[in-house]
Amino acid sequence: MFGSRILEVAIGIIFVFLLVSMICSAIREGIESWVKSRAAFLEHGIRELLHDRHAVGIARSLYTHPLVYGLYASEYEPRTSTRRLNALSRGGNLPSYVPSRIFALALLDIAARGTDTRGAASGPHAPELSLALARENVLNLENGAVQRVVLGAIDLARGDMELAIANIAAWYDSAMDRVSGAYKRATQKLLLGIGLTVAVVLNVNIIAIAHHLFRDDVERATLVAHADAVARDSSFITGSSQAQLTRARATLDSLRLPIGWDDVRLTPPWDTRVVRDASGAVRTMREPRLWAYVFEPLVGWTLAALAAMLGAPFWFDLLNKVMVVRSTVKPHEKSPEESSEDRQTERDRVVQVDRAVVVAPRAEAPASRPVAPAAVVERDLDADVDACDVAADAGTKLTDDEELPAAQGGVA
């Protein structure tokens, strides 16, 4: 049977996974603010989208367009296209986000007026931006693949500028979905490394924690109470990365779990055993404790690192679901269970308003005489309907069961 102790140990493990994930996510955000890998993934995705992998044509024109250029500082410096992207790729000063509408407007403006911002196209007599002008001067894009996309968006819009912008924006968003997937996979790989480092540095051995919670009832109850309070507070995993890191570390420090290296006792990594060989000589053998000193820590640390890859929101949602399961498995914690009426004894019977139970008072009797048990009489509230309260005398003829008419309807 699925016992409450196993369920509470699972809640404790999930809660530890949540705290470790918050610490790893905070460290990941700190690294991201330094290297700006989102900007690198975005720039690479735009170059792939515009068929300009070396950023010498339309991709450079887009990034230097005034609408996009205002999203970052300094000059446009494309990263080397031969380097493979990862979560530590530097994005430099490039923007981490380009709105789809800005992208579409910049592309249509380049198609209609070209890339030169110092000529007549930027003067007061410049032609009005229109779909007809963009279609007429689409060769300004200098990229056959992009020209085909822009022409298709213009044709489908049928003269509606907003619809043409929406068509190009949808094309851009579909490409950004693929970029987001690549960035997420790279982030999970980095989180695996961060999680393994945190697990080793803090000695977060999930197997040792599970053993501790299973044996210590007090600590298990304390941890479940903490988890229940956190599950009710959705703001626990929100806020800045620094606030999440501080909150998670403070919560771990408040719990008396076997985490850290302070309480680790250094014992010999082997078991000593005295054996007697065939000649009768006694000798001492040492058997290494491979599981306790090698495999258990490695497995426990690896589990913590794999949990960090899923992220704090995943473990927070799972914690809420498990707490709901616990409330259904142990409902008596919220409301005591009532005994069945079929198995109630006279002591368990309760006087109810709609169906009263009258107990005859127990008379005082001398100490030498035994006291008879009280008689229990139940009042039938339906007596006035079925006439069961009618008293029969000697002259009243009662109907036998065999003389009653056959019942019709109902359940046979």
C-alpha positions in Angstrom: 0.0 0.0 0.0 1.2 3.5 -0.8 2.1 4.7 2.7 2.2 8.3 3.8 5.9 8.0 4.8 6.9 7.2 1.2 4.7 10.1 0.0 6.2 12.5 2.5 9.8 11.5 1.5 8.8 12.1 -2.2 7.5 15.6 -1.2 10.8 16.3 0.6 12.9 15.2 -2.4 10.8 17.3 -4.8 11.2 20.3 -2.5 15.0 19.8 -2.5 14.9 19.6 -6.3 13.0 22.9 -6.4 15.6 24.7 -4.2 18.5 23.3 -6.2 16.9 24.3 -9.4 16.4 27.8 -8.1 20.0 28.1 -7.2 21.2 26.7 -10.6 18.7 29.0 -12.5 20.0 32.0 -10.6 23.6 31.1 -11.5 22.6 30.6 -15.1 21.0 34.0 -15.3 24.1 35.6 -13.8 26.2 33.9 -16.6 23.7 35.1 -19.2 23.9 38.7 -18.1 27.7 38.5 -18.6 28.0 36.6 -21.9 24.6 37.6 -23.5 24.2 34.3 -25.3 20.6 35.2 -26.2 21.8 37.9 -28.4 24.2 35.5 -30.1 21.4 33.0 -30.8 19.1 35.8 -32.1 21.7 37.2 -34.5 22.6 33.8 -35.8 18.9 33.0 -36.4 18.3 36.2 -38.3 21.3 35.6 -40.5 20.0 32.1 -41.3 16.5 33.5 -41.9 17.8 36.1 -44.3 20.1 33.7 -46.1 23.1 35.8 -45.2 25.3 33.6 -43.0 28.4 35.9 -43.2 26.4 39.1 -42.5 27.7 40.9 -45.5 24.3 41.8 -47.1 20.7 42.1 -46.0 21.5 40.9 -42.4 24.0 43.8 -41.9 21.6 46.2 -43.5 18.9 45.1 -41.1 21.0 45.4 -38.0 22.2 48.9 -39.1 18.7 50.1 -39.9 17.6 52.9 -37.5 14.7 50.9 -36.2 17.0 48.0 -35.1 20.1 50.0 -34.5 18.4 51.8 -31.7 18.0 48.6 -29.7 21.7 48.2 -28.9 24.7 50.4 -28.4 28.0 50.7 -30.3 28.6 49.4 -33.8 27.3 46.1 -35.4 30.0 43.5 -35.0 28.8 40.1 -36.3 30.2 37.0 -34.6 32.3 34.6 -36.5 29.9 32.3 -38.4 32.2 29.2 -38.2 31.9 29.0 -34.4 29.2 26.6 -33.1 26.7 28.2 -30.8 26.4 27.2 -27.2 25.1 28.6 -23.9 28.4 30.5 -23.4 28.6 32.1 -26.8 29.1 35.9 -26.4 26.5 38.2 -27.9 28.6 41.3 -27.4 26.5 44.5 -27.6 23.8 43.1 -29.8 20.2 43.1 -28.8 18.7 40.1 -27.1 15.3 40.7 -28.5 14.0 42.3 -31.7 10.2 42.7 -31.9 8.6 41.1 -35.0 6.8 44.3 -36.0 10.2 46.2 -35.9 11.7 43.5 -38.1 8.9 43.7 -40.6 8.9 47.5 -40.8 12.7 47.6 -41.2 12.6 45.0 -44.0 9.8 46.8 -45.9 11.5 50.2 -45.5 14.8 48.7 -46.9 12.8 47.2 -49.8 11.1 50.5 -50.6 13.8 53.1 -49.9 17.1 51.2 -49.8 19.8 51.2 -47.1 21.3 54.7 -47.6 20.1 57.0 -44.8 22.0 60.0 -46.0 20.5 60.5 -49.4 17.1 61.7 -50.7 15.3 58.7 -49.2 15.7 60.3 -45.8 14.8 63.8 -46.8 11.5 65.7 -46.7 10.7 64.8 -50.3 11.2 61.1 -49.8 8.3 59.0 -51.2 5.7 57.7 -48.9 6.2 54.2 -47.7 3.7 52.0 -49.4 3.3 48.4 -50.6 3.5 49.5 -54.2 6.8 51.3 -53.6 8.2 48.3 -51.8 7.2 46.0 -54.6 8.6 48.3 -57.2 12.0 48.7 -55.5 12.2 45.2 -54.0 15.6 44.7 -55.6 17.1 47.0 -52.9 17.1 43.9 -50.7 19.8 42.3 -52.9 18.7 38.8 -51.8 16.6 36.7 -54.0 15.2 34.5 -51.3 14.2 37.4 -49.1 12.8 39.3 -52.1 10.5 36.3 -52.8 9.2 36.3 -49.2 8.5 40.0 -49.2 6.7 39.9 -52.6 4.5 37.0 -51.3 3.7 39.0 -48.2 2.8 42.1 -50.3 0.6 40.1 -52.7 -1.3 38.3 -50.0 -2.0 41.6 -48.2 -3.9 43.0 -51.3 -3.0 46.6 -50.5 -3.3 46.4 -46.7 -0.1 47.6 -45.1 -0.9 46.1 -41.7 -1.6 42.7 -43.2 1.7 42.7 -45.1 3.5 43.6 -41.8 1.7 40.8 -40.1 2.6 38.3 -42.8 6.4 39.2 -42.5 6.1 39.2 -38.7 4.6 35.7 -38.8 7.5 34.5 -41.0 9.9 36.0 -38.5 8.1 34.5 -35.4 8.2 31.0 -36.9 12.0 31.2 -37.3 12.3 32.6 -33.8 10.5 29.5 -32.4 13.3 27.4 -33.9 15.9 29.7 -32.4 14.2 29.5 -29.0 14.3 25.7 -29.1 18.0 25.7 -29.9 18.7 28.2 -27.1 16.7 26.1 -24.6 18.6 22.9 -25.5 21.9 24.8 -25.0 20.7 26.2 -21.7 19.7 22.7 -20.4 23.2 21.5 -21.2 24.7 24.3 -19.2 22.3 23.7 -16.4 23.4 20.1 -16.2 27.0 21.3 -15.7 25.9 23.9 -13.2 23.7 21.5 -11.3 26.5 18.9 -11.1 28.9 21.5 -9.8 26.4 22.8 -7.2 25.6 19.2 -6.1 29.3 18.4 -5.6 30.2 21.7 -3.9 27.2 21.7 -1.6 27.2 17.8 -1.3 23.6 17.5 -2.3 23.3 13.7 -2.3 19.7 12.9 -3.0 20.1 9.3 -1.9 21.5 10.3 1.4 18.7 12.9 1.9 16.1 10.3 1.1 17.5 7.9 3.7 17.6 10.6 6.3 14.0 11.7 5.7 12.8 8.1 5.8 14.4 7.5 9.2 13.8 10.9 10.9 10.1 11.5 11.5 10.6 15.0 13.0 12.7 16.3 10.1 10.4 14.8 7.6 7.4 16.5 9.1 9.3 19.8 9.3 10.3 19.5 5.6 6.7 18.7 4.5 5.4 21.7 6.5 8.0 23.9 4.7 7.0 22.4 1.3 3.3 23.0 2.0 3.9 26.7 2.9 6.0 27.2 -0.3 3.4 25.4 -2.5 0.8 28.0 -1.3 3.1 30.9 -2.2 3.5 31.4 -5.9 5.8 34.3 -5.4 8.5 31.9 -4.0 10.0 31.3 -7.5 9.5 34.8 -8.8 11.6 37.9 -8.6 15.2 38.6 -9.6 17.8 35.9 -9.8 19.6 37.3 -6.8 16.4 37.2 -4.7 15.7 33.6 -5.8 19.3 32.6 -4.9 19.1 34.2 -1.5 15.7 32.7 -0.8 16.7 29.2 -1.8 19.9 29.3 0.2 18.1 30.6 3.3 15.6 27.8 3.1 18.2 25.1 2.7 20.1 26.5 5.7 17.0 26.4 7.8 16.5 22.7 7.2 18.5 20.1 9.0 19.4 18.0 6.0 22.6 16.0 5.3 23.8 18.7 2.9 27.3 20.1 3.0 30.7 18.8 4.0 30.8 20.0 7.6 29.2 16.9 9.1 30.8 14.4 6.9 32.8 11.9 8.9 35.9 10.6 7.3 36.0 6.8 7.9 38.2 4.3 6.1 36.7 3.5 2.7 36.8 -0.2 3.4 35.5 -2.9 5.7 38.0 -4.9 7.7 37.4 -8.6 8.0 39.4 -11.3 9.7 39.5 -14.6 7.8 41.4 -18.0 8.3 43.0 -19.6 5.3 43.4 -23.3 4.5 46.6 -23.6 6.5 44.9 -22.2 9.6 46.7 -18.8 9.5 44.6 -15.7 10.4 44.8 -12.7 8.2 43.0 -9.4 7.8 41.2 -8.6 4.5 40.0 -5.1 3.4 36.9 -4.9 1.3 36.3 -1.5 -0.3 33.0 0.2 0.2 32.4 1.1 -3.4 28.7 1.9 -3.1 29.0 4.1 0.0 32.1 6.0 -1.1 31.8 6.0 -4.9 28.6 5.0 -6.5 26.1 6.5 -4.0 27.5 10.0 -4.1 27.9 9.9 -7.9 24.3 8.8 -8.4 22.9 11.3 -5.8 24.8 14.2 -7.3 23.8 13.2 -10.9 20.1 13.0 -9.9 20.3 16.6 -8.4 22.0 17.8 -11.6 19.4 16.2 -13.9 16.6 17.7 -11.7 18.2 21.2 -12.2 17.8 20.8 -16.0 14.0 20.8 -15.7 13.9 24.2 -14.0 12.3 25.6 -10.9 8.8 26.1 -12.5 8.5 22.4 -13.3 9.3 21.3 -9.8 7.0 24.0 -8.3 4.1 22.7 -10.3 4.9 19.1 -9.5 5.1 20.0 -5.8 1.6 21.5 -5.9 0.2 18.4 -7.6 1.8 16.1 -5.1 0.5 18.2 -2.2 -3.0 17.8 -3.6 -2.5 14.0 -3.8 -1.3 14.0 -0.2 -4.4 15.8 0.9 -6.6 13.1 -0.7 -4.5 10.2 0.7 -4.6 11.6 4.2 -8.0 13.5 4.4 -8.2 13.0 8.2 -5.5 15.6 8.6 -8.0 18.3 7.6 -11.3 16.7 8.8 -11.6 13.6 11.1 -13.1 10.6 9.6 -16.6 9.5 10.7 -17.3 5.9 11.6 -19.9 4.0 9.6 -23.4 4.1 10.9 -23.8 0.3 10.3 -20.9 -0.4 12.8 -21.7 2.2 15.4 -22.1 1.0 19.0 -24.4 2.4 21.6 -21.5 4.6 22.8 -21.0 6.0 19.3 -24.6 6.9 18.6 -25.2 10.6 18.5 -28.5 12.4 19.2 -29.6 14.0 15.9 -32.2 16.6 15.4 -34.0 14.9 12.5 -33.7 11.4 14.0 -33.4 11.6 17.7 -32.1 8.8 19.9 -33.6 8.8 23.3 -31.6 7.0 26.0 -33.5 6.1 29.2 -31.9 7.7 32.3 -29.9 5.3 34.4 -31.5 5.1 37.9 -29.4 5.2 41.0 -29.2 1.7 42.5 -27.7 0.3 45.7 -24.2 -0.8 45.6 -25.3 -4.4 46.2 -27.5 -4.6 43.2 -26.2 -4.7 39.6 -27.2 -1.9 37.3 -29.0 -2.9 34.2 -27.8 -1.3 31.0 -29.8 1.6 29.7 -32.4 0.8 27.0 -32.0 2.6 23.7 -35.2 3.6 22.0 -35.2 5.2 18.5 -38.1 7.4 17.6 -39.6 6.6 14.2 -40.3 10.0 12.4 -42.3 8.2 9.7 -44.8 6.6 12.1 -47.5 9.0 11.2 -47.2 8.0 7.5 -46.9 4.2 7.7 -49.2 3.9 10.9 -46.6 1.7 12.6 -47.4 3.5 15.9 -51.0 2.1 16.0 -51.5 -0.1 19.0 -53.3 -3.4 18.4 -55.6 -4.9 21.0 -57.1 -8.4 21.3 -60.0 -7.6 19.1 -57.9 -6.3 16.2 -57.4 -8.6 13.3 -53.8 -8.2 12.0 -53.0 -9.0 8.4 -50.4 -11.8 7.9 -47.6 -11.4 5.4 -49.0 -14.1 3.2 -52.3 -12.2 2.8 -50.6 -9.0 1.7 -50.9 -8.2 -2.1 -47.9 -8.6 -4.3 -45.7 -5.6 -4.6 -45.5 -3.8 -8.0 -42.6 -1.9 -9.3 -39.4 -1.2 -7.4 -36.4 -3.4 -7.2 -37.1 -7.2 -7.2 
